[in-house]
Amino acid sequence: MRVLPLVVVLLSLLGAVGCKTNEANYRQAYEAAVTKSRESSGVDSTIYARIRNSAQTSALVVKGDSLPMRTEYIGYTDDGGASREMLKRYNIVVGQFKQVFNARQMRARLINSGYDSAFIVHTREPLYYVCTATCATADEAAAEYARVRNDKSIVLKAPLPFILRPAHLAR
């Protein structure tokens, strides 16, 4: 009679251990869900992907040079140094971040390096763009773009730099 309770306890322990999930099971389920999502939509269906895809990428041609340009809806970041009144048609973007803290740090470094008019704007995603200058004409933008590209104190990673044209000024 003493053996029966021991057998019951052992069987229940084996059942509990055998049903445990593990990292491999989670990974397999995750990969299956990702594959199904991609197959059903063909494109990343997140809201962020739709926002990213709404940005219009084009080229600004100035005196035969083709400069990368994006047209996007933007907002103004608290303590970012930008406002609707000061923003012009062409803005030189040298940094993009998902965290406003990182954008503020880069803006501070740029100001200390002589880019006194550096500012931050953000997209709907939000991505925080750090800009060195805002320009009224394409010629001014091309000159500032060349200045930034040649400045070795600014670390640029693709797709930077580019020219940002706020959607409300693109008309």
C-alpha positions in Angstrom: 0.0 0.0 0.0 2.9 2.4 0.6 4.1 1.9 -3.0 0.9 3.3 -4.5 1.2 6.9 -3.2 4.9 6.9 -4.2 4.0 5.8 -7.7 1.3 8.5 -7.9 3.8 11.2 -6.9 6.4 9.9 -9.3 3.9 9.9 -12.2 2.7 13.4 -11.5 6.3 14.7 -11.3 7.0 13.1 -14.7 3.9 14.6 -16.2 4.8 18.1 -14.9 8.4 17.9 -16.1 7.5 16.5 -19.5 5.0 19.3 -20.3 7.4 22.2 -19.5 7.9 24.7 -22.3 11.4 25.7 -23.2 13.2 28.3 -25.2 13.2 26.1 -28.4 9.4 25.9 -28.2 9.0 29.6 -27.8 11.5 30.3 -30.7 9.6 27.8 -33.0 6.2 29.4 -32.2 7.7 32.9 -32.7 9.2 32.0 -36.1 6.0 30.4 -37.2 4.0 33.5 -36.3 6.5 35.8 -38.2 6.4 33.6 -41.3 2.6 33.6 -41.3 2.5 37.4 -40.9 4.9 37.9 -43.8 3.1 35.5 -46.0 -0.3 37.0 -45.3 0.6 40.6 -45.9 3.7 40.5 -48.1 5.0 43.6 -46.3 5.7 44.3 -42.6 2.2 45.2 -41.5 3.1 47.1 -38.3 1.9 50.7 -38.0 5.5 51.8 -38.0 6.2 50.2 -41.3 3.2 52.1 -42.8 4.4 55.4 -41.4 7.9 54.7 -42.7 6.6 53.9 -46.1 4.5 57.1 -46.2 7.8 59.1 -46.3 8.5 60.1 -49.8 12.1 59.5 -50.9 13.4 61.5 -53.8 16.4 63.5 -55.0 17.1 67.2 -54.8 19.1 68.1 -58.0 21.3 71.1 -57.5 23.7 72.1 -60.3 23.8 68.6 -61.6 24.4 67.0 -58.2 21.7 64.7 -56.9 21.2 64.9 -53.1 19.0 62.4 -51.1 15.8 64.0 -49.8 12.8 62.8 -47.8 9.5 64.5 -47.5 7.8 63.6 -44.2 5.3 65.0 -41.7 7.2 66.2 -38.6 6.6 67.5 -35.2 8.6 69.7 -32.8 10.3 68.2 -29.9 10.3 69.9 -26.5 13.7 71.6 -25.9 14.7 70.6 -29.4 15.4 74.1 -30.7 12.9 74.0 -33.6 9.5 75.6 -34.2 7.2 75.9 -37.1 8.1 79.5 -37.6 11.9 79.0 -37.8 11.8 75.9 -40.0 12.5 76.4 -43.7 12.0 74.2 -46.8 15.3 72.2 -46.6 16.8 70.7 -43.5 20.1 68.8 -43.2 19.7 65.7 -41.1 22.8 64.2 -39.6 21.3 61.9 -36.9 18.3 59.8 -36.4 17.3 58.1 -33.2 14.5 56.2 -31.6 15.2 57.8 -28.2 14.9 61.5 -27.7 17.7 61.4 -25.1 20.2 60.3 -27.7 19.0 63.0 -30.1 19.5 65.6 -27.4 23.0 64.4 -26.7 24.0 64.7 -30.4 22.4 68.1 -30.6 24.5 69.3 -27.6 27.7 67.9 -29.2 26.9 69.7 -32.5 26.3 73.0 -30.7 29.7 72.5 -28.9 31.3 71.8 -32.3 30.1 75.1 -33.8 26.7 74.1 -35.2 24.8 76.7 -33.2 21.6 76.3 -35.1 21.3 72.5 -34.6 17.8 71.3 -33.7 15.6 68.3 -33.3 12.3 67.3 -35.0 10.4 64.1 -34.9 8.3 61.9 -37.2 5.1 60.1 -36.4 6.9 56.8 -35.6 8.6 58.6 -33.7 12.1 58.9 -35.1 14.0 61.9 -33.8 16.0 63.7 -36.5 19.0 65.9 -35.5 19.5 68.7 -38.1 22.5 71.0 -38.5 20.7 73.7 -40.5 17.5 74.8 -42.1 17.7 76.4 -45.5 15.3 78.4 -47.7 16.9 77.5 -51.1 18.2 74.4 -52.7 21.6 76.0 -53.3 22.0 76.8 -49.5 21.0 73.2 -48.7 23.6 71.8 -51.2 26.3 74.0 -49.6 25.3 72.9 -46.1 25.1 69.2 -47.2 28.6 69.4 -48.6 29.9 71.1 -45.4 28.4 68.3 -43.3 29.7 65.5 -45.5 33.3 66.9 -45.3 33.2 67.5 -41.6 35.2 64.7 -40.0 33.9 65.6 -36.5 30.4 64.3 -37.4 30.1 60.5 -37.6 27.7 59.7 -40.3 26.1 56.3 -41.0 24.0 55.5 -44.0 21.4 56.8 -44.9 22.9 60.0 -43.4 23.1 62.8 -44.2 20.0 63.6 -46.1 17.8 66.6 -46.7 14.5 66.6 -44.9 11.6 68.6 -46.5 8.7 68.9 -44.1 5.5 67.8 -45.8 3.7 71.1 -44.9 6.4 73.0 -46.8 6.5 70.6 -49.8 3.6 72.3 -51.7 
